[in-house]
Each structure stands twice: as C-alpha cells, then as structure tokens.
C-alpha cells in the first residue's frame, strides 16, 4: 500500500486556544516515535490562532490506524473535551 497523507484541521474555542495548543504539542514527540510515522508537523494559523493543522505522512493506512487507537490520542481527546469547535480530518494520497 502507498504512503498515506493526513491533513487534520482543528479549530479551538476562542477561550481555549492555549489549552488545545498545549495538548496538541504533547502529541508530537510520542507520535513521531511511532512505527510508520514519516512526519507529524503541527502548524498554527498566523491570522487565526485558534486554527491548528497537522500535516502527517504515514507508511501505510494500517500504521496510521494503530496511531489513532493509541492512548495518547485518547488522553488528548479527554483533555480537550468541550474545547474544540471543529475537527476535520482528510486522508489523502500524494499524486505529484
């Protein structure tokens, strides 16, 4: 199977930006150490600091699914419950 690219857009509630940011940053090192992770890069919008974007590449969808079921993601979800306005995830294939 070919490499999988993930683009995840997270919009924090206006009064929860720093909480969400701190919890997202906690995911970086542990995720980069996971099997199959090629890159896991967090970005924050310059105009809207409540908008975060993860740009990720994984060796396969199966290894990404393992990541999605890890406890650190469950911990993030619990810690940010009620603090996120929207979360949109796109699974993408590199074509050029």
C-alpha positions as CSV (number, residue, x, y, z in Angstrom):
1,X,0.0,0.0,0.0
2,X,1.2,3.5,-0.7
3,X,2.0,6.2,1.7
4,X,-0.9,8.0,3.4
5,X,-1.1,11.7,4.0
6,X,-3.3,13.1,6.7
7,X,-4.4,16.7,7.0
8,X,-6.2,17.5,10.2
9,X,-7.7,20.8,10.9
10,X,-8.6,21.7,14.5
11,X,-10.4,24.9,15.5
12,X,-10.2,25.6,19.2
13,X,-12.8,27.6,21.0
14,X,-11.6,31.2,21.4
15,X,-11.1,30.9,25.2
16,X,-9.4,27.5,24.9
17,X,-6.6,28.2,22.4
18,X,-3.7,27.8,24.8
19,X,-5.2,24.6,26.3
20,X,-5.7,23.0,22.9
21,X,-2.2,24.1,21.7
22,X,-0.5,22.6,24.8
23,X,-2.3,19.3,24.4
24,X,-1.5,19.2,20.6
25,X,2.2,19.8,21.3
26,X,2.2,16.9,23.7
27,X,1.3,14.6,20.8
28,X,4.3,15.5,18.6
29,X,7.3,13.6,20.1
30,X,5.4,10.5,21.1
31,X,3.7,10.3,17.6
32,X,7.0,10.9,15.7
33,X,8.4,7.9,17.6
34,X,5.6,5.6,16.4
35,X,6.2,2.9,13.8
36,X,5.2,4.1,10.4
37,X,5.3,7.9,11.1
38,X,7.2,9.7,8.3
39,X,6.4,13.2,9.6
40,X,4.0,14.7,12.0
41,X,4.0,18.5,11.8
42,X,1.8,20.9,13.7
43,X,1.0,24.4,12.4
44,X,-0.9,27.4,13.8
45,X,-2.6,29.9,11.6
46,X,-1.0,33.3,11.6
47,X,-4.3,35.2,11.2
48,X,-6.5,32.9,13.4
49,X,-4.5,31.4,16.3
50,X,-7.4,29.2,17.2
51,X,-6.8,27.2,13.9
52,X,-4.3,24.4,14.1
53,X,-3.3,22.0,11.3
54,X,-1.4,18.7,11.5
55,X,0.3,17.6,8.3
56,X,1.2,14.0,8.6
57,X,2.6,11.2,6.4
58,X,2.5,7.6,7.3
59,X,4.0,4.5,5.7
60,X,0.5,2.9,5.5
61,X,-3.1,3.4,6.5
62,X,-2.8,0.4,8.8
63,X,0.0,2.0,10.8
64,X,-1.9,5.3,10.9
65,X,-4.9,3.4,12.3
66,X,-2.7,2.0,15.0
67,X,-1.7,5.6,15.9
68,X,-5.3,6.6,16.0
69,X,-6.0,3.9,18.6
70,X,-3.1,4.8,20.9
71,X,-3.7,6.0,24.4
72,X,-2.0,9.4,23.9
73,X,-4.8,10.4,21.4
74,X,-7.5,9.2,23.9
75,X,-5.7,11.4,26.5
76,X,-5.8,14.4,24.1
77,X,-9.5,13.9,23.4
78,X,-10.3,13.7,27.1
79,X,-8.1,16.7,28.0
80,X,-9.7,18.9,25.3
81,X,-13.3,17.8,25.6
82,X,-15.5,20.9,25.1
83,X,-12.6,23.0,24.0
84,X,-12.7,22.3,20.2
85,X,-15.2,23.9,17.9
86,X,-14.4,21.7,14.9
87,X,-12.2,18.9,13.8
88,X,-11.9,17.9,10.1
89,X,-9.6,15.1,9.0
90,X,-8.7,14.3,5.4
91,X,-7.0,11.1,4.3
92,X,-5.1,11.9,1.1
93,X,-2.9,10.3,-1.5
94,X,0.1,12.1,-3.0
95,X,-0.3,12.3,-6.8
96,X,2.5,14.5,-7.9
